Amino acid sequence: MSSLEEILVGTLGTGLTGLTGLIVWVVKSVVPKILSTLEDRTKALVLAVEKIPEALDKFEERLAVSEAKILAKIEEKRFEELREELRRRLPSAEDITPPMSRRGG
């Protein structure tokens, strides 16, 4: 093997060693960060999933309260409409003559 070939093989070996070192460094420094980020995301996701039943319960409670308020408003409106209907259909107090005044006194 000539000295030029030895230099080229040595340079190639050094380059491969450097590239391998770079890959190992990237794996050692980046992979733990990625795994840590994934672990944090997993924990956040688990926490969010655990809170879903509580959120649904609160939603149901608020929905029930809203439903009760709406029904109360509907009943109040119906009562007002019935009262108004009675006022229209029944004679007013001014139109009614007391029984004593009918006999002629």
C-alpha positions in Angstrom: 0.0 0.0 0.0 1.4 3.4 -0.9 1.7 6.3 1.5 -1.1 8.1 -0.4 -3.4 5.1 0.1 -2.5 5.0 3.8 -3.2 8.7 4.2 -6.6 8.3 2.5 -7.5 5.2 4.5 -6.4 7.0 7.7 -8.4 10.1 6.8 -11.4 7.9 6.0 -11.1 6.1 9.3 -10.7 9.4 11.2 -13.8 10.7 9.4 -15.8 7.6 10.2 -14.7 7.8 13.8 -15.6 11.5 14.0 -19.0 10.8 12.4 -19.6 7.9 14.8 -18.7 10.1 17.7 -21.1 12.8 16.5 -23.9 10.3 16.2 -23.2 8.9 19.7 -23.1 12.5 21.1 -26.4 13.4 19.4 -28.1 10.2 20.7 -26.8 10.7 24.2 -27.7 14.4 24.4 -30.9 14.6 22.3 -32.7 11.3 23.1 -33.0 11.9 26.9 -34.5 15.3 26.2 -37.0 13.8 23.7 -37.8 11.0 26.2 -38.2 13.5 29.0 -40.5 15.6 26.8 -42.5 12.6 25.9 -42.8 11.6 29.6 -44.0 15.1 30.5 -46.5 15.0 27.7 -47.7 11.6 28.8 -48.1 12.8 32.4 -50.1 15.8 31.2 -52.3 13.7 29.0 -52.9 11.2 31.9 -53.8 14.1 34.2 -56.1 15.6 31.6 -57.8 12.2 31.1 -58.2 11.8 34.8 -60.0 15.2 35.1 -62.5 14.4 32.4 -65.1 12.7 34.7 -64.8 15.7 37.1 -65.3 18.1 34.3 -68.3 16.1 33.0 -69.8 16.2 36.5 -69.4 19.9 36.8 -70.9 20.3 33.3 -73.9 18.2 34.2 -74.4 20.3 37.4 -74.2 23.6 35.5 -76.5 22.1 32.9 -79.0 21.1 35.5 -78.9 24.6 37.1 -79.4 26.2 33.7 -82.3 23.8 32.9 -83.9 24.7 36.3 -83.6 28.4 35.6 -85.0 28.0 32.1 -87.9 26.0 33.3 -88.6 28.5 36.1 -88.6 31.3 33.5 -91.0 29.3 31.3 -93.3 28.7 34.2 -93.2 32.4 35.2 -94.0 33.3 31.6 -96.9 30.9 31.5 -98.2 32.2 34.8 -98.0 35.8 33.5 -99.9 34.7 30.3 -102.6 33.0 32.3 -103.0 36.0 34.6 -103.3 38.3 31.6 -105.8 35.9 30.0 -107.9 36.0 33.3 -107.7 39.7 33.4 -109.1 39.9 29.8 -111.8 37.4 30.3 -113.1 38.4 33.8 -115.0 41.6 34.2 -113.1 44.3 36.1 -114.2 45.4 39.6 -115.7 48.6 38.2 -118.0 46.5 35.9 -119.3 44.4 38.7 -122.1 45.9 40.8 -122.2 44.8 44.4 -125.2 42.7 45.4 -126.5 45.3 47.8 -126.9 47.9 45.1 -128.9 45.5 42.9 -131.7 45.3 45.5 -132.3 49.0 45.4 -130.9 49.7 48.7 
